[in-house]
Amino acid sequence: MMMGRSVMYGWFQHWTEDPSQPVKRDGFTLRYVEIASPPDIANSVDEKLGSVRDKKTIVFFKFCFDDFAGGSRQEADASLADKKRLTQRVYDAVVTRRGLRLIVGNALPKTKSAADLWLVSNHRRFNAWLDAFEAKHADEVFVFDQYGVLADDSGNLKAAYASSADDSHPNEAGYAALDPRFDEILDVLR
């Protein structure tokens, strides 16, 4: 179950003409599951998991690039605290209550025109926290480093991977760059 919104939908479009249909990849069947935006994102994940009975199900969860705030230290700090809290709630829904494994995508960078130093700081602090969270929950939580693939040295979405200078959705090249890193996660989960 690959849970997200527009970026996840776009990734499925990269793989198939009809994102509503499952995709076979490396021995796994991937299904796109649209979830709500914060603050309802964790409740949406819990609701979408309501019908899952197969304990072999793996859940991939990620925030959208618009879910992180910058602008000021106060806004970035509040956003970071919120993302940590929501990630813990998703973990509780997926792992604690259902005994499933969880892949969490780290922050998605934004284009240079849409980012500021506080947003980049927020992304990097969330990613560091998420790495520590993964270490604390070994064999239950796996971090997918989409940021490491898509971000430039300044923490912005690489121009070659952006849909346009003012659109932070990855383009076809961006999704193609994510594929091998995603396959590495799938190999670990076999």
C-alpha positions in Angstrom: 0.0 0.0 0.0 1.7 3.2 -1.2 0.1 6.0 0.6 0.4 9.6 -0.5 -1.2 12.3 -2.6 -0.1 14.0 -5.9 3.6 12.9 -5.9 2.7 9.3 -5.2 0.0 9.5 -7.9 2.6 10.9 -10.3 5.0 8.1 -9.4 2.3 5.6 -10.3 1.6 7.4 -13.6 5.4 7.0 -14.3 4.9 3.2 -13.9 1.5 2.7 -15.5 -1.2 4.5 -17.6 -3.8 3.9 -15.0 -2.7 4.6 -11.4 -5.9 3.1 -10.0 -4.5 -0.3 -11.1 -1.9 -2.3 -9.1 1.7 -2.3 -10.4 3.9 -5.4 -10.3 7.5 -4.5 -9.4 10.3 -6.8 -8.3 7.9 -9.5 -7.0 5.7 -7.0 -5.2 2.2 -5.8 -6.0 2.0 -2.0 -5.4 -1.3 -0.2 -4.9 -1.7 3.6 -4.8 -3.8 4.7 -1.8 -4.7 8.4 -1.6 -4.7 9.8 1.9 -5.9 13.1 3.4 -3.7 16.1 4.1 -2.6 17.1 7.6 -4.0 17.4 10.1 -6.2 14.4 9.1 -3.4 12.4 7.5 -2.8 9.9 10.3 -6.6 9.2 10.7 -6.7 8.7 6.9 -3.9 6.1 7.1 -5.7 4.3 9.9 -9.0 4.3 8.0 -7.4 3.0 4.8 -5.8 0.2 6.8 -9.2 -0.9 8.2 -9.7 -3.6 5.7 -6.2 -5.0 5.6 -6.0 -8.6 6.8 -2.8 -9.8 5.2 0.1 -9.6 7.7 2.5 -9.5 4.7 1.2 -6.1 3.7 3.9 -3.4 3.7 2.8 0.2 4.0 4.7 3.1 2.3 3.8 6.4 3.8 5.1 9.9 2.9 4.2 13.5 3.4 3.6 15.8 0.5 6.1 18.6 -0.2 3.5 21.1 0.8 3.1 19.5 4.3 6.3 21.1 5.6 6.5 24.8 6.5 9.4 27.3 6.4 9.1 31.1 6.5 10.4 31.5 10.1 12.0 29.5 12.9 8.7 29.4 14.7 6.8 28.1 11.7 9.5 25.5 10.9 9.7 24.4 14.5 5.9 24.0 14.7 5.8 22.1 11.4 8.6 19.8 12.5 6.9 19.0 15.8 3.7 18.3 13.9 5.4 15.9 11.4 7.1 14.0 14.2 3.8 13.6 16.0 1.9 12.5 12.9 4.7 10.1 11.9 4.4 8.5 15.4 0.6 8.2 14.9 1.1 6.5 11.6 3.7 4.1 13.2 1.1 3.3 15.9 -1.6 2.6 13.3 0.6 0.5 11.0 3.1 -1.3 13.3 1.8 -1.2 16.9 -1.9 -2.0 16.2 -1.6 -4.1 13.0 1.9 -5.6 13.2 2.8 -4.5 9.6 6.1 -3.1 8.3 6.4 0.6 7.4 8.4 2.4 4.9 8.5 6.2 5.5 9.6 8.6 2.8 11.7 11.4 4.2 11.0 15.0 3.2 10.5 16.0 -0.4 12.4 19.1 -1.4 10.8 22.0 -3.2 12.0 24.1 -6.1 14.3 27.0 -5.3 11.5 29.4 -6.0 9.3 27.8 -3.4 11.9 27.1 -0.7 13.7 29.2 2.0 16.4 28.5 4.6 13.8 27.6 7.3 12.1 25.1 5.0 15.4 23.4 4.1 16.3 23.4 7.8 12.9 21.8 8.6 13.5 19.1 6.0 17.0 18.3 7.2 15.9 18.1 10.8 12.9 15.9 10.0 15.2 13.6 8.0 17.7 13.3 10.8 14.9 12.6 13.3 13.4 10.0 10.9 16.8 8.2 10.6 16.9 8.0 14.4 13.3 6.8 14.5 14.3 4.0 12.0 17.2 3.0 14.1 15.0 2.8 17.2 12.5 0.6 15.3 14.8 -1.7 13.4 13.0 -4.4 11.2 9.7 -2.5 11.5 10.5 0.9 10.0 12.5 1.6 6.8 13.3 5.1 5.6 13.1 5.8 1.9 15.6 8.5 1.1 13.8 10.4 -1.6 15.4 13.7 -0.3 18.9 12.3 -1.0 18.0 11.5 -4.6 16.0 14.6 -5.4 17.7 17.5 -3.5 20.6 19.5 -4.6 23.4 20.6 -2.2 21.3 23.7 -1.2 18.4 21.5 -0.2 16.2 22.5 -3.2 14.6 20.1 -5.7 17.2 19.6 -8.5 16.1 21.7 -11.5 16.5 18.6 -13.7 13.9 16.8 -11.6 11.3 19.5 -11.3 8.2 19.7 -13.4 8.9 23.4 -13.8 10.8 26.2 -12.0 7.7 26.8 -9.9 6.3 23.3 -9.7 7.8 21.0 -7.0 6.3 17.8 -8.4 9.1 15.5 -9.8 9.1 15.1 -13.5 9.7 11.8 -15.4 13.5 12.1 -14.8 12.9 12.6 -11.1 10.7 9.5 -10.8 13.2 7.5 -12.8 15.9 8.6 -10.4 13.8 7.3 -7.4 13.2 3.9 -9.0 16.6 2.3 -8.3 16.6 3.5 -4.7 13.1 2.2 -4.2 14.1 -1.2 -5.6 16.9 -1.3 -3.0 14.2 -1.0 -0.2 12.2 -3.7 -1.9 15.2 -6.0 -1.9 15.7 -5.5 1.8 12.0 -6.3 2.5 12.0 -9.6 0.7 
